[in-house]
Amino acid sequence: MTAATATTPAPALRRVVPLALAGALVATAIAYPLSSGGLRDVVSWAIVLLGSTLSVVHAGLSRGVRTGLGVLALVALVAIGFESVGLATGYPYGSYTYSDTLGPTLLGVPFLVPLAWLMMAWPSWLLGALLARPVRAALRRPARIGWAAAVFAAWDVVLDPQLVQAGYWTWADPSPGLPGIDTVPLTNLAGWLVAGVVLMTLLDLLVARTRAPGAPRVGPAAPLFALAWMTLGGALAHAGWLGLPGSAAWGAGLGACVLAVLALQQRRARRR
């Protein structure tokens, strides 16, 4: 066996592992609206564990081990920082309390929460990078950070009403909210935008400093597929099974806007 032949399975494995994790995540997400009670809690944990694992594994396989570990540590620290301050002060999200069903906590923040941030953060950064590609080089970093923060916050527009419905946390004053969503205040969206800008700025700097030479070695298909399904598939579940038409409409609308921007960028690229 030649050296070249011996190394061929490695690139294939790098592509297959993220896709397998994304497939398992989507299958588990499909099970969420079809489950109830304690089983739904188990499914929620499985979704978050699979999503956070996908983020760390893809970051490591595509940009290098240092980036993967850095993403894990950075997102966890930022999440615990923002969430613990939010719990203690009501800023920047508004006043809320977590349910005991979420299990063990650190500084009052359930372990599930930073894992959920991790699930959301890396795909949001990847999509931000994709959306910022047509921007000229001098402005590409702020555009990437801005897009990623917006995607990060938009994902929560769909996710938060679902988890409030599940009883995982409760808002002290959920009004005013987005039209059609009466369980989550607008301050939460503002808080996610602030947190998103901070997190994506740090994440962008982390990737620039830790990425392996020649990265990315794996494309963004798996995390972006997971993000698309969790947003658009989540909107479908909200409309058809969970009785959340408002967040369904917002999820579908925001997802359609992103797809329209990507389609327009692709059209312009073909004309050049």
Buried (B, 14 or more C-beta within 10 A) or exposed (E): EEEEEEEEEEEEEBBEBBBEBBBBBBEBBBBBBEBEEEEBBEBBBBBBBBBBBBBBBBBBBBBBEBBBBBBBEBBBEBBBBBBBBBBEEBBBBBBBEBBEBBEEBEEEBBBBBBBBBBBBBBBBBBBBBBBBEBBEEEEBBBBBBBBBBBBBBBBBBBBBBBBBBBEBBEBEEBEEBBEEBEBBBBBBBBBBBBBBBBBBBBBBEBBEEBBBEEBBBBBBBBBBBBBBBBBBBBBBBBBEEBEBBBBBBBBBEBBEEBEEBBEEBEEEEEEE
